[in-house]
Amino acid sequence: MAKKYTFACKDIGQACGFTAEDEDRNALMQKIAEHARTAHSMEIDKKLQNTVDKAIKKVEM
């Protein structure tokens, strides 16, 4: 069964409508990191990485 991973900024407390999905978790993390830099002027440090990891959802397709 195929799967994909999803993320929404609002799930980590941001007042932001950004969502992303990808079949590859690492590719999704790259999308999230780019968004964090460009939209929020944030770099993903260990603490934020842990928060984001917990907010990523795995969806079976």
C-alpha positions, 0 to 999 in steps of 0.5 A, spaced: 500 500 500 502 506 498 503 512 503 504 519 503 506 524 508 503 530 510 505 537 514 501 543 516 504 549 519 498 550 523 499 543 527 505 546 530 502 553 532 503 557 527 498 562 524 499 560 517 496 556 512 502 552 509 501 545 507 505 540 504 505 533 502 510 528 499 511 520 498 518 521 501 519 524 508 526 527 506 523 530 500 517 533 505 522 535 510 526 539 505 519 543 503 518 544 510 525 547 511 525 551 505 518 554 507 520 555 514 526 559 511 522 563 506 516 565 510 518 565 517 525 567 517 527 560 521 532 555 520 530 548 523 534 546 529 534 540 533 528 543 537 524 545 531 526 538 528 523 534 533 516 538 533 516 538 526 517 530 526 511 529 531 506 533 526 508 530 520 502 525 518 503 518 515 497 517 510 496 510 507 493 511 500 
